[in-house]
Amino acid sequence: MTGVVAAAFVPMTPLVFRHLAGRADPAAELRDASVAAVREACDGAEQVVVLCPVGGREAPGDWHDPSRARPVHGAPEALSTQVGRHLLELAAIGLPASFVECTDGVAAAAPAGPRTALVVLGDGAAARSQGAPGHIDERSFPFDDALAAALQAGDGAALTAYDEEVAAALMVTGRHSWPAAAKLLPHASRAVLRHRSDPFGLTYVVALWRA
C-alpha cells in the first residue's frame, strides 16, 4: 500500500459504545479523544483502512453486544471490527472503509490507493491491577511506558520493539495490529499522544501520526 497520510491509534474496548459504559461513563474522555483522532486522521483522505486485532480471548473474533440479543443469522464479527465501525460512525466519516484483520502483526491484504487514513485498533497491557483480565504483572508498567514513548515519537520501530512472549502474556491486543501499522507508516513526521489511561487495569491509548 502507498499513500498513507495519517494514522489514528485508538482502543478497541467495548466502552466505546456509550450504553455499555454505565451511568458514570469512565470512558467519556477516552471516547472523545478517539473520535477526534479518527476524524483528524481522515481529514483529506480518500479512503480508510481499519487495522483490527484478532486473536486470543482478549481480541475475540466473534463478539456481540451483551445488552442485545445475539443475531440469529450473519457471520461472526470481531470486537475490533465493530469498535472500528462505531468510531467511524461517531466521527461522521463517510469515506470508503476497509476492515483488515491482523493476527500477530500479520494483516490480510488491504486495498492499495492514494491518500489512505489508517485507524489502528489496539490496547496496551491488560495486567495492571488485580481486577484486570491478566491480574497484575509488574512487566506491564515498563511495557506501557515504552508504548507511550513510541507513540509520542511517531517511531514505528520503537512501537514494535517488544518481546512477543511478554506482550502475549500481558494480553496486549496492539501486538496484532501495531506491526502492520508500522510497515505502512514506519515513521511519522508529526506525532502526538492524545490520551493514556488504565481505568480497569487495562491501558488505553490514543495517538495521531501524520506521514
N, C-alpha and C positions, 0 to 999 in steps of 0.2 A: 504494500500500500504506500502511496505517496500522497503528499498534500495535507498532512495532519497540521492543523493550525493551532489547536489548543486541546487541553485535556482537563477535565474536571474529575478529581479523585473524591469519591463520595462513599458513605457507608451503605451496607446492604441490610440494615436492620429493619424488621417489621415495624419498628416505631416510626418509620417514615409515614406510615398510614396513621393519620391523626386519631382515628377512632380506636386504635389499639394502644394508644399512649396513656390512656387513663385521664382522669379529671385533672391531675396535677401537671400532666404533659411534660415530663422531664426532657423530652427531645425537641422542644419547640425551637430553641436556638440552633440545634443541630440541623433540624429540618429546613429552617430558613436559610442557613448558610449553604446547605446542599443545593437548594433550589436556585439560589443566587449564583453559585458556581456553575451549575449546568447552564443557566441562562447566558452567563457571560462567555462560557466556552463555545456556545453555539452561535453567538453573535457573529454574523458574517460568514458562517459556514454554509455549505451546500448539502451536507448530509451528516448524520450522526452514526457512530458505531459505538455500541454499548458493550463493554467487556464484562462478562457475567461469570463470577466464580461458581463452579460446581464441583463438589467433592467432599465426602465425609458428612457426618451429621451436622457439622457447623455450616455447611453450604449445600443444603438439600436440593436435589434435582426435582423434587416433587413437593410442593408446599401449597397449602390452602389456608385462607384466612380463617382462623379459628372462630371468628364471630359469625361466620356464614356457613351454610350447608355446602358440603363438597359437591361440585358438579358431577352429574351422572355421566356425562359424555365430555369428550375433549382430552387431548394429550396432556400428560403431566407437564407442569411448568415449574421451572426453578424459582426459588425465592428471589434470587438476584435479578432474574428477568422481570419479575413482577414489580420489584422495587424500582428498577431502572425505568420501566414504562411509566410508573406512577410519578417519578421525579420529572420525566419529560412532560407529563400532563400538568403537573403543578407549575412548571416553568413556562407553560404555554408554547412548547416547541412543536412546530408543525412540519419540520424537515423530514425527509425520508430517513427512516431509522432501521438499523440492522442490529440484532441482538446475537452476540457471538459468545458461545460458552467456552470457558477457559478452565482447564484442569491441569494443575501442577505447572503452570506457566505456558502451557501449550494451548493456542487458540485455534479453533476451527477457522477455515478460510473466511476472511472478511472482504467485502466488495471494495475494489480499488476505486479511487475517484479523487477529484480535486477538492480542496478546502473541506477537509473532514474534521469534525469535532469528535473527540473521544470522551465517553463517560465511563470512568473506570471504577467499578464497584469493588469494595473490599474493606475489611476491618483489620485492626491490629490484634494484639494478644487478647485472648478471652480467658485469662487466668491471673487477674489482678486482685482478686478478693476471694474469700471463702465461698461467697454466694455466686461466683461466676461459673459458667459452664465447665471450665477447666480447673475450678477451685483456685488455689493460689500457687503461683510458681514464680520465684524471685527472678527468673530469667526474663519475665515479662517486662520489667521496668527498663533495663538497658535496651531491650529489643525495641520497645516503643519510642524511647528517646532517639535511637538511631533512625527509626522510621520518620519521625517528625523532622529531624535534621535533613534527611534526604529529600523530603517533600518541600521543605523550605528552600533548599538549594537548587531544586529542579534537576537533580542528578540521577539519571536512570541507573547508572552503575551502582551508586550507593543504595538506591532503593531496593536493589536485588542482591546486595552483598550480605546475605544472611545464611545461616546454616539451615538447610531444608528440614532436617530432622527436628531441630529446635522449633522451627516455625510450625511444623505439623503438630508437635507436642503442645504448643501454645494455642492451637486451634486458630491460627491466623488465616483468615479467608483471603486476604490480599495476596497470599503466596500463589494463588491460582491465576490472578489477573495482572499483578504488577509486572512480572517479566514480559508478558505480552505487550503491555503499555510501553515498557522501556525500549522494546525493539522498534516500536512505531514512533516513539518520541524519546530518543536517547538523552537529550539534554534540552532544557528549556532556557530560552533567552530571558524570560521573566517567570518568576515562581513566587507563590505566596501560600503559606499555611494559614487557612482561614479559621479553622476550628480544630480543637482537640479536647476530648472529654472521655471519661470512663465511668458513667453513672451506675453501671451494674457490674463493674469489674471487667468490662469489655472496652477496648479502646476504639473510639470512633474518630476519624479524621476527615477533614475537608480541605482540599487544596486545589489551586488553579495554576496550570502551566500554560505558557504561551510559547509557540515554536520560535 
